[in-house]
Structure formats: structure tokens, C-alpha cells
Amino acid sequence: MRQEENKVASAMRSGFTLIEILVAVAIIGIMGTVAVMNITANIEKAKVTATKEAVVNIKNAVINYYMQTKKYPSDLRALITASGDEEPILDGGEGALEDPWGTEFKYERTGKKIAVISAGPDMSFGTEDDIRSDKVAK
């Protein structure tokens, strides 16, 4: 009989306590939160990098448009519109004219100086986080 009692007692002590389970769940929750925060930060950095490349590419497309037509485009939509037998200068259609946050790029020209501008993460032009082709490190 004593041997059976030892087996029952041993089986009851071999499981996890409620406290141990709660601690494990809390640790998993903290690790998950840290992972999500890191992923979100990396996604934002990737959007900024992609936007910097896009403003330079669009600026180059504006220059290419000028070289082909001897005039600057009235707006950026001219770059995605095919003319006659010519292919559009900028591939990607309407999506090529929007930054990763869904805001359309702006185009400024002063004489021969060209700037393509993204409103940046805050989606408002004229703020500190704007991404400009004339300010992107080459």
C-alpha cells in the first residue's frame, strides 16, 4: 500500500504549478513584444530607404524626360504616360508616384534644379521628415 501512495504522490508533484505556468506565459509575452517592436522599427527603416531610392529614380526620370522632349514635365504623371510609340519613362504606373505611406510625390523645379519630394512618415509636406532628392546622400 505504501508503494502505491508514493507513486500517486510522485505523479502529483511531477506537474507544473500555476505560478510556474504564469511566469512562463509572462516571459513569452515579453519576448513577443520585443520582437514585434524590432520588426516594426525595421519596416519603417526599409520604407525610408525605399523612398530615398524612389525620389532619386523619379528625379532621373524627369531629367530623361527633358532630354527626350526638350521640356520639363508639367507634373509627374507625364512620366508614366506613354506618348505615341514611346514607352512611359517611369515604369510602375500610378504606384510609382506614391511613397510607401501612400502619399504622392511632389515635384519642384527652380530653373534647372529639380527636387522630387516625399512627405515622409508623417505624410505632411514641409516638415522635418520630408525626403527630398536634392538632400539624399549620393
Secondary structure as GFF3:
##gff-version 3
##sequence-region A 1 138
A	DSSP	alpha_helix	2	13	.	.	.	ID=ss1
A	DSSP	alpha_helix	18	69	.	.	.	ID=ss2
A	DSSP	three_ten_helix	76	80	.	.	.	ID=ss3
A	DSSP	three_ten_helix	93	97	.	.	.	ID=ss4
A	DSSP	beta_strand	106	110	.	.	.	ID=ss5
A	DSSP	beta_strand	113	118	.	.	.	ID=ss6
A	DSSP	beta_strand	131	132	.	.	.	ID=ss7
###
